[in-house]
Every structure is written in C-alpha cells, then in structure tokens.
Amino acid sequence: MSRRPLLLFPAPDTSSPSSRNGGGGTPNHPSVTRQAQRLGPKFSRLELALENRRVEVQRDTPGVDPEYTVVIETYGSVSDFFKAIKKIEGLEWLGEHELRGLEPDDDFYSAGSDRDKPLNGQVILMLSDRRAINELLSLWRNYGQNPNMQFMRGWAKFRDLFRLLKDIRYWDTQDRLRNTGILEYWQERLEFEPDQPVRFEAELWFRTNESKRNIAEERISQLTQALGGQIISACCLPDIHYQSLLIELPARQVDLILNQDEVSLVRCDQIMLFRPLGQMSVEPLWNNDESVTVGEETDSAHDLTPPEFERAPRVALFDGLPLSNHSDLRGSLIIDDPDNFEAGYPAQNRVHGTAMASLIVNGDLTDGGSKLSTPLYVRPVMKPDPHTFNNAETLPDDELPLDIIHRAVKRIFEGDGAELPVAPSIKVINLSIGDPNIHFDGKMSPFARLLDWLSSKYNVLFVVSAGNHPKAVTVPQSGSTFHEFTEDVKAVEFFKAVQNDTWARKLLSPAESVNAITVGSLHSDESSPVLRVGLYNIYSEEMPAAYSGQGNGYARSVKPDISMPGGRMLYNEAIGHSNLTAVSNYAAPGQKVAHPHASAFNHRVYIRGTSNSAALISRGCAEVCDVLENLFEESNKVGEFEQYSPLLLKSLITHGASWGAMYDRISNCLGNPDATSLKNVITRNIGYGKPDVNRAKFCLDTRATILGYGSLDNDEAHVYKLPIPEGLGGADIWRRLTVTLSWFAKPCPTHMKYRDSALWFTVEGDNKHLTSRSSCSADWMQVRRGTLQHEVFEGEELAVITEDRMLEIKVNCKENAAKIIEPVQYSLAITLEVAEGVDIQLYQEIQEVIEEQIREQERARIRAQVPTT
C-alpha cells in the first residue's frame, strides 16, 4: 500500500472550553467531638516538641527566636489552604503534596459504596514561629469546644482542615534522615574509606525571601565549619523552590551522627533533609567487573564509513562519555565537554555513554538499522567514581546534580557567559539517569521539578527512563515447586509476585516529571540466545519487564507514558529459597550495542534496562523529526516547525502506542479481573503501551494522520474539524480514531495541583458517535491528569453521518495551579483509519477537504486585507 505524507490542519476555530468532568469527593469524616478525642494527644505532643526545641535553640544560640516546620496531614484535601494561612501572622507556606494509599478506618472512609477503598490525602508544610502556633492551637481548641462556631471571613478553610485532619507534628531530625538513603550511604562510605571526609547534600527549606535564604545558608555554613567541615558548592533555583548545599564533613563527625549523637547540624531547622551524593547513576543491569569475553567484533563497510550530515543535531544525550572512535559511532557524535571530563575518564570505563549513543545512533545492532540522518549532541554529565569498587559511572561529587543538569541545558540554549548557544537546534534531550534513593511516593522530587521547568522555559522535550529495579523477585512457592510449573504457570506466578511488590518498584526520580516522556521497559529484544540449564526466560512473549519502574505518576496520572523493548532479563533458578535473582552479564539476550574494549574499536555486547528503552524512543524522535522538518519546509512553515516540533514529537512518538496483545496476557495472569482493576495494573506497568514509531511517519490510503498546533489562554478552546469520508456513513465498517494531545505545563512547586495549566480534548459535534472509547485503553479521567492525553476510539456499528460530515475535536484550556501568564502551546495528532482492503479512499477524501479548507481560509484572509469602499 502506498505511503502518504502526514497532513496539517487549517487554523482551528476558537470557542469556549467544555466542562471538565471527574474529580474526587470528600471522604466521610467523624464529628468534631470525635476529632477532638483523636487529635488531642497529637496537639499535646506538638506543643511539647516545640517547647523542647525552643529550649535547645535558646541554649545553643541565646536570643534567637526559632522558627519551626509544622507538618499537617489530612484525609482528602483542603483546596487553596495557602490563602488561609495568611490570616495568621508568623505562618509561612512551604508547600503541599499528595498523600497516597491511606487505609480507611471507622472515622475516615470513602463516601462511595466501597468503604474499604484506600484514600488519598494531603501533606501541608508550614513554617511557624511560636506565637503563630499558639494562635493556631487556640483556634483549634475553640472549634473543638464549640463545633457550631462561626469562622470569620477568610478563615473557613481552617474549619475544613480541622474536619479532615489526620496528623499534625513538628518536622524533626528523623524526618531529615529517614527514608533518604543517607544513613546507609554514610555507613557504606565509612566502611569503604573510614578516614576520608564524606560529601553529601543538605536540601534547605526554600524561603521566598532572599535575605532569609542567605541567613539560612550562613547558619549552616557556621555549623559545618564548627564540625571541621566545609561547603563545597551551593545551588539555588527559585523557579522550582530549590536551595541546597553540598557539604563535606570529617569521617569522625559522620560517625557521631550514625551513633545518634545529637550533632547540631542534623538538628538545624533550616534543613529539610539530607541526601547521598554520587548515588544518581545509570543503574546498569550488567556487571561492570566481569571480563568481557562474550562480545563480538564487526568490520563491515557500513560500520566503518562515517556518515555525512546536512542538518544540525536534533537530539542530545546527557550521560557518560562515549567512545567516539568506536566503529559504530565514528563521525556520528558531537561531544561537548566543557568540564573536561575526558581527562579523568579511561576508555575502558566509557560503557554507559557508549551504549546509549549506540542505541540512539544505530538502534539495536541486531536489527541492522540505518544510522540517524543528524549527528547526536553528547554532553558528558557523569564520570567514573573512584569511591566505588567498580568505578561506576555517576554524577561527580564536587557539584550538586541539579546544578550540573541546569548548566548543561542552559549552555545548549543560552550559552556560557559570553559564549553563544552551543546547540540551539536541539529538540529532545535523552536522560537515562535515576536516583535509587528517591522512589516516587506522591511528592515531586527537585530533579523532576527541574526538568519540568527547563522543558517549559526552553521548549525542549526530555526523554527519561523509568528507572531500574534489579532486585530479586520473590515468588510465594519454594524454588523446587516453582521449577515444576509449566512455562505458562511460571509466567503467571512471576508476574503476580512482581505486582505484589510494586511499592518497592516505583519510578525513580526524575521519572515522575510531568512534562517529560517517561519510558518503561518491555521484556523483549531481537537476540537469539541459547539458554543454559538453571536459567529462566520467564516470558515467552512480550510483557512488562520486571526490572522496570512502575507508576502511577503525580496526581495518579499516566506514568510511565510509554514502554519500549529494553532487553530480556534472565533469572537464576531458586535453590533452597524462593528468590529468583537476575542474571547480569554482557551475553544475550539483550540489545546489541557498541562497547569499549582494550584491544578493539569494533566490540559489541548485549545489555538491558530502561535506559535502553529511553534511548530507542529518542532515536524514534530523531526519525520523526526528519519527517516533520520536511513536511513543514514543503508547507512553508519553517517557523512553526521550530516553535512546535518538541510538542509534536511528544504527541507523535506516543500516537501509535497501544497495549496490543499484552492486554489479554496481563488479564490472564491476574485471573481476568474487572476492567477498572486491569486498566490500573496495565497503566502503571506500561503506560499507554508500546508505540509503533512508523505510524507516526506516514499515512496510508486507509489511514490519515493530521496534525494541529496552537496556543491557548485560560477559558479558551480550539475546535478542529476532521472530515469524515462519505463511505463511513450508514455502513458497519470498522474504523478507529486515535487522538493525542500534549503540552508543557509550568510547574508550581508549592501547589498540590502542580501544573499551572490543564488542557484536555473532547470529541464533540453531531458526529461524535462515529466511534466509541476503546476498552483497551487507559481510564478516561486518568489520561487528563498529566500533560499527555492519548485515547483510542473504535467501533463498527452502523453510524448515521450528518450532512456536513465533520467530526469535531476540541482542545480546551483552563488555569489549574496558577494564573496562565502566557498562552499555553500545544500539539495535536489525530488519526482516522479503516481496515486494509476496505474500498474507501480515506486519505484522499480527507486530504481534499482539508486542502479546500486551507484555501478558503487563505481567501478569507486576503478578503479581510482588502479595504472596503
């Protein structure tokens, strides 16, 4: 069947937005009297903790009036509470985020039919002096004694808070240390290098007042110096409410902290938490220590001929330093190394960057695909860490990770100092880096907030890996019992075991970024391994990879967004226990990539991981970008290409995604659950599914893809009119409508809604019943919670088409967490198709109508310019 070019919609009509349906209700809550009984001890503990801390501060720094961070947790949420705290002088808003998976009890439970349904809540963080806390406590006591009291204008939110209050407490030392990985990190560093100073990050409570930020930094610097330490670097990014210090302490002081000595630094109220440094890495699913004897060499002419490029780079890779003279990469890379990482980066350690560059430039080398038509821009952001036993590639420990990434992106689009931008043509940045210590739990990490802000500021699409979890899978049976199962039963039990461990397999920061394309992995590759005895290839068909980080995303949005083959992971047979451990080596199965070798520049090995999947999506974006650039050049719309191509890539790379046969396979593994539960499991594992990148590149006689783009302000909407071929009216012909909408939201770090804007599409008009929503797609409300809405509608029922033969797709825009300062840019991809062999010239009919629409708009524009007499 002939391949046809993509089409562009004419300018849309302007309209008012449709209603946004959905949204959770308030849970059932107890009486005020019951709340007083529940919360009385909590308020008493808060008062005691604050008094004890006041005494400590007065002892250490006499005359200083301390400020405390107060944590408030609720069942359900209290909207716009940040406005209410302004009523109490001395309270300062620090932020709020979602609290997930709260167990219902006799007091709080869902108001719906399912009382056992887990609840979601809210965490509110406030800074307070003692006088403000006393006023808050007084307000609570008055309300508890008089449930019918009338709150003054602007104070009613406190009543809502008291009704839904779950807990209130002081943010103490344990909050700064617990669940951050810092204690384990300190212990490991002391064991590995007991006499060497230790570096780590201290993230501060962000103050909007610059002088208060400076005072906090100076205070922490004094405490650090008093311990014999020093501040190595500092980073402050007000746009994402982030202030952090890189601290170095002598080993003996770290040892005191580990022994629970009350070191003044960890009790400092200006510090929010401590984090390990240098842990942000690529988490490879292979063994860097093994002797590479399983690879292969190639000397084909294809590999040895450097490509020639006519266009500037479109994709950037932030990773380790690649081996640029490898035969699979020679001539394909533009390496920008302003920090001179190469000087301390031995060739044999250039593993991950070489592999990722290989996948982006060549794809899986087993497939034998062609190289990209544009060079790959590479910015090294990692280097070997001598503090690890295998010199693992990590972000360096002399600068904070967010500072490194921020500088790298700024250099691309603005330049360094007086320098010009080094690669302003970049549309996509591949970032296969994750923090194993930050599993997404409902709160946006600083790294994710940074990516969201950078994507909005510089109009660039980040492609991020979901994160790897190479931990063993514990099945409920003994190893011998599991071994006796059939292959199908093994797959079922293995999949269920992974789902039962989902809380330990969450997305790794920054994979929760709402503006990025987050890519998960599928247990799939093109290799042909010969398995030895004692190894399991659990799935014989394509399924979610067990090592891939699971969603959902922020506010229960779809994350990961899509999933791609990441390589099959083998597992060792469990002997005497129930733990199936992953096999980490450079042998097949996996995806074949370039690899550094001591004596050859043409060595290749097999690897696996979510990094691979992200790299393949970045490669797909580069290929689709070529198609878009040609399309817009032929349409004399080069300016629109530069402005909208990152968003068009975001929509198009997702546009061909589907769950496919995995829907039935996962359903069978779970024992055919109800539709809602099944969709939830599938979405958190693979998002919108596996994309067919080729569908984004061209149309067919029976399939037409039309692109739209524009910008919207608050309370605005654009209506696109899709022509319906005449043959679809009054016929029971199978047809499918796919619609994908994307945009970049500005992050609002202190607001639970987080996105400044909410966009969503609706299918409208007299012909909206041409198709119905597919049962094999994500929940219709969930797809509206992020910045990427992808839905499939299909059917074959008899449809009556009105005379105008138009299907209306409306793109709606509303303010969400903040006022929309500038119109929000968006992109839209719509595909209408029928089955091959159907006697309908679908593409031709749609093309003819759209071209006439464009001509009519041009005629109208000319008429409007002619002065009337």
DONULO-783560 format. One record per residue (C-alpha): x, y, z. Coordinates in steps of 0.5 Angstrom, whole numbers, plus 2048, in hexadecimal, padded with zeros to 3 digits. Each point is the difference from the previous one (the first is absolute). Layout:
XYZ...
//
This chain:
8008008008038077FE8038048067FD8078008028068047FD8038067FB8068008008068037F98038037FE8077FE8008058057FA7FE8057FA8048028008038077FB7FE8057FF8008088027F98047FC7FA8017FE7FE8078067FC8047FD7FA8038027FC8058048028078007FC8077FB8028058018018088007FA8047FC7FE8068028038067FF8008077FC8058058048068038007FD8068037F97FE8058047FC8028048078017F98038047FD7FA8048078008018028078067FC8018038027FA8008078018037FF8078067FC7FD8018067FB8008058068057FC8048047FF7FA8008087FE8028018078067FC8018028027F98008078038047FF8068057FC7FB8018067FC8008058068067FC8038048007F97FE8077FE7FD8048057FC8067FE7FE7FC7F97F87FF7FF8007FA7FD7FB7FE7FA7FD7F97FF7FE7FC7FB7F97FD8017FD7FA7FC7F97FF7FF7FD7FA7FD7F88007FE7FC7FA7FD7FD8037FA8038077FE7FE8088028018047FA8038078008027FF8078068047FF7FC8067FF7FD7FF8078078008048018077FE7FB8018058057FE8068068058008067FB8017FE7FB7FC8037FF7F97FE7FB7FB8057FB7FE7FC7FB7FB7FC7FB8007FF7F97FC7FC7FA7FF8007FA8067FE7FA7FC7FD7F98037FE8028067FC7FA8047F98028027FD7FF8077FA8018048018077FF8028017F97FE7FC7FA7FD8017F97FA8038007FE7FC7FA7FE7F88008077FE8018018018088077FC7FF8038047FA8068048028008078018048067FD8028068058058068008068028038018078028068038028018078048058048037FE8038078028048067FE7FE8077FA8068007FD7FD7FA8007F98027FD8038067FA8037FC7FF7FA7FC7FF7FC8067FC8058037FB8007FA8007F88007FE8008087FB8057FF7FD7FC7FA8007F98047FC8038067FB8047FB7FF7FC7FA7FB8057FD8058068017FF8057FA8078017FD8028077FD8008017F98067FD7FD8017FB8067FB7FB7FE8067FC7FD8027FE8077FA7FD8028007FC7F98077FE8037FE7FE8077FB7FC7FD8057FC7FC8068008048047F98008068038048048068028078008028078038008057FE7FB8067FE8048077FC7FF7FD7FA7FE7FC8037FA8078037FE8037F98007FA7FB7FF7FF7FC7F98058057FC8067FA8008048058048017FB8068027FA7FB8058057FC8038038068017F98028037FD7FA8058067FF8037FF8078017F87FF8038017F98048078028008008078058068007FD8047FB7FC8068007F97FF7FE7FC8047FB7F88018007FA8047FE7FC8048057FA8037FD7FD8068037F98028027FF8057FA7FF8078027FD8057FB8038068048088007FD8028038067FD7FA8048047FB7FC8068048018008008077FE7F88008067FF7FC8048048047FE7FC8068017F97FD8078027FE8028028077FD7FA8038047FC7FA8068048028007FE8078007F97FF8068017FC7FD7FF7F97FE8057FA7FB8027FB8037FD7F97FA8037FC7F98038007FA8007FB7FA8058017FB7FF7FA7FA8058037FC7FE7FA7FF7F98038018028078067FC8018068028048057FB8028088008038057FB7FE8037FE8078077FD8028017FD8078057FC8037FF7F98018008008077FA8058007FC7FC7FC8027FA8047FD8048067FA8017FC7FF7F97FF8017FF8077FA8048028048068037FC8068008048047FB7FE8077FF8007FF7F87FB7FB8007FB8048058008067FB7F98027FF8028047F98027F97FD7FA7FC7FD8047F97FF8077FD7FF8017FC7F98067FC7FE8048037FB8037FC7FA7FA7FB8007FD8037FA8027FB7FB7FE7FC7FA7FF7F98048027FC7FA7FE7F98008067FC7FF8077FF8038058057FF8057FC8047FF7FA7FB8067FE7FB7FC8027F98017F97FC7F98007FE8008057FB8018007F88048057FB7FE8027FA8048037FA7FA8017FB8018067FB7F98038038038018078078037FD7FD8057FC7FF8078047F98037FE7FF8077FD7FB8058037FD8057FC7FC8028078018038077FF7FB8057F97FF8038017FB8068058018068037FB8048028018088037FA8028077FD8018068027FB7FF7FB7FA8067FD7FC7FF8057FA8057FC7FB7FC7F98017FF7FE7F97F88008028018078028058047FC7FE8067FD7F98008038018048068028078028038008077FF8068048057FF8068018078048017FD8068067FC7FD7FD7F98038047FC7FB8078028037FE7FB8067FB7FB7FC8047FA7FE7FE7FD7F97FE7F98047FB8048047FC8037FB7FB7FB8007F98038018018067FC8037FC7FA7FA7FB8017FB8068008038037FA8007FA7FC7F87FF8017FF8077FE8048007FA7FF7F97FE7FA7FD8038017F88038067FE7FC7FD7F97FF7FB8047FB8058037FC7FC8067FF8038067FD8038068037FD8078028008057FB8028058058068008057FF7FE8078028068058037FD8068018048078047FB8057FD8018078037FA8038077FD8018037FA8047FF8018078077FD8047FC7FF8067FC7FA7FE8037FA7FF7FF7FF7F88018087FE7F88007FF7FE8067FB7FD8058057FF8088008068038038008018088038077FF7FA8047FE7F87FF8017FD7FB7FB7FA8057FE8068067FF8037FB7FB7FA7FF7FC7FE8078008068037FE8007FA7FA7F98027FE8028088008067FF7FC7FC7FD7FB7FB8057FF8048078038077FE8008058018068018078028028047F98007FA7FC7FA7FE7FB7FC7FB8018037F97FE7FB7FC7FD7F98048007FD7FB7FB7FF7FB8057F97FE8018017FA8048057FE8068017F98028017FF8078017F98038018028077FD7FE8068008018088007F98037FE8038077FA8047FD7FA7FC7FE7FA8047FE7FB8008067FC8067FE8058058018038037FA8088008018048067FF8037FD7FA7F97FE7FD7FE8088018078027FD7FE7FC7F97F98038008038078018057FF7FB7FB7FD7FB7FB8068008068058008047FD7FA7FA7FD7FD8047F98007FE7F98018037FC8058007F87FF8017FD8068017F98037FB7FD8058067FD8048027F98017FF7FB8068057FA7FF7FE7FD8077FE7F98007F87FE7FF7FE7FC8067FA7FB7FE7FC7FD8058027F97FE8067FC8028058007FB7FF7F97FE7F98018008008067FB8057FB7FC7FB7FB7FF7FB8057FD7FE8007F98038067FC7F98048007FF7FF8078078028027FF8077FC7F98018048037FF8078068047FE7FC8067FD7FC8008068068008058028067FD7FA8038007FF7FF8088078038017FE8077FC8028048068077FE7FF8008017F97FE8077FF8028057FB8078038018018088017FF8037FB7FC7FC7FC7FA8038038018067FC7F98027FD8038047FA8057FA7FE7FE7FA7FC8027FA8058027FA7FD7FF7F98048027F97FD7FE7FA7FD8027F98018028007F88068007FB8027FD7FA8067FC8028007F88008047FE8068017F88027FE8008078047FB8047FD7FC8067FE8038067FD8077FD7F98027FF7FE8047FA7F98028047FC8037FA8007FC7F97FC8067FD8018088017FE8028078028068058077FF8028007FE8088068058017FC8067FD7FE8058057F88018017FC8058007FB8048018028077FF7FF8068047F88018027FF7F97FD8028027F98027FB7FB8087FE8018047FD7FD7FD8047FA8027FA7FB8047FA8008057FD7FB8047FA8008068008058037F97FF7FE7FA8038037FE8078017F98027FF7FE8078047FA8047FC7FA8037FF8018078037FA8047FE7FF8077FC8078007FB8047FC8048067FE8018007F88078047FF8018047FA8067FE7FB8048067FF8057FF7FA8028027F97FD7FA7FD7FA7FF7FC7FA8018018008088008018057FB8078007FC8048078018078037FF8047FE8068078038028067FA7FF8078008028027FE7F97FB8017FB7FC8067FE7FA7FC7FD7FE7FC8067F97FF8027FC7FD8057F97FE8037FC8058057F98018037FD8058047FB8068008068057FD8007FB7FA7F88027FF8018078018068007FB7FC7FD7FB7FA8058018058067FF8027FC7FA7F98007FD7FF8078028068027FB7FD7FC7FB7F98038018048078008027FF7F97F97FE7FD7FE8078048058047FD7FF7FE7F97F88018018018078038058027FB7FB7FE7FA7FB8048038048068017FF8008088077FF8027FF8058067FA7FC8028057FA8008058038057FA8028047FC7FA8018057FA7FE8017FE8077F97FF8027FE7FD7F98067FB8017FD7FF8077F97FE7FD8027FC7FA8057FC8047FA7FE8047FB8007FB8017F97FE8007FD8077FC7FA8027FF7FA8057FF7FB7FA8007F98028038028077F98028027FE7F98008067FD8028008048067F97FF8018017F88008068018057FB8038057FA7FC7FF7FC8047FC7FF8068057FB8057FF8018057FB8028068048057FC8048037FD7FA8018077FD8038038068057FA8008028017F98018078008048008068057FB7FC8008027F97FC8078007FD8017F98037FA7FE8067FE7FA8008067FB8007FE7F88058057FE7FF7FF7F97F98028018028078018048017FA7FB7FF7FA7F97FE7FE7FC7FB7FC7FB8007FB7FB7FD8068048058068008078008048048067FF8078008048058057FE8068038038058057FF8078038008048077FA8018057FF8048057FB7FF8067F97FE7FF8027FF7F87FF7FB7FC8017FE7F87FC7FC7FC8037FB7FB7FB7FD7FA8027FA7FE7FD7FE7F97FC7F98008017FC7FA7F97FF7FC8007F98008007FF8087F98038007FB7FB8018057FA8008027FB8058078017FE8067FF8068038078018058028058018088038068018038018078048078028038018078048068038038028068038068028057FD8038078048058048017FD8077FD8038068057FC8057FC8028077F97FF7FD7FD7F98007FD8017F98078017FE7FE8017F87FF8087FF7FB7FE7FA7FB7FA7FF7FF7FE7F97FC7FB7FD7FC7FE7FA7F97FE7FF7FC7FC7FA7FA8057FE7FB8017FB7FA7FD7FD8057FA7FD8047FF8077FC7F98008047FD7FA8057FC8058007FF8078057FF8058047FA7FF8007FB8068087FF7FF8028078028018048077FB8038047FD8067FD8018048068077FE8028028027F97FE8078018058018078078017FC8028037FA7FF7FB7FB7F97FD7FE7FF7FA7FC7FA7FD7FE7FD7FB7FB7F97FF7FE7FE7FB7FB7FA7FC7FE7FC7FD7FA7F98028027FB8037FB8018078007FC8067FD8048067FE7FD8078008018047F98068048028047F98018048038058037FE8078028058058067FF8048008068068068028037FF8038078048048057FF8028078048038058027FB8058058018068018087FE7FF8057FB8027FF7F98058067FE8017FE7F97FC7FC7FB8017F88018037FD7FA7FD7F97FE8007FB7FA7FB7FB7FE8007FA7FC7FA7FD7FD8007F97FC7FA7FD7FD8007F97FD7FC7FB7FD8037F87FF8047FF7FA7FC7FE7FA7FA8048017FE8037FA8008078038068067FD8008028078078048007FE8037F97F98038028038038078058037FC7FC8037FB7FB8038058068038058038037FA7FA8037FE7FF8038078078038007FF8037F97F98038038048038068058037FB7FB8037FC7FC8038068078038038018037F97F98038008018038078068047FE7FC8037FA7FE8078027F88018007FE8067FC
//
